[in-house]
Amino acid sequence: METEFLNLIKEAFEIEDRMLDMADRFKEFDEWDSLTQLTLIAELDEKFGVVIKMDDFKNITTLLDLYNEILSRKA
């Protein structure tokens, strides 16, 4: 599931030229903005059936944090 998650992140951020690491702080990516956040929320819902509200993103800083949040909501 981790590979599927990272591919979803690459698609949402339109990243083609670099590898992602679970320790990456995705809000520091040049591509991060409000539109990317909305896209990410929609993609997570569609792909994993998980809804993360915009307010919940305040406490999520790394890709690993986001991945763990998805896992905890799927359980």
TABELFEN-V699296 format. One record per helix or strand of 3 or more residues. SS is the DSSP state (alpha for helix, beta for strand). FROM is the first residue (numbers start at 0). TO is the last residue. Records with the same first field share a line. If there is no record, write none. Layout:
SS=FROM-TO ; FROM-TO
//
This chain:
alpha=1-12 ; 25-27 ; 33-47 ; 53-58 ; 62-73
//
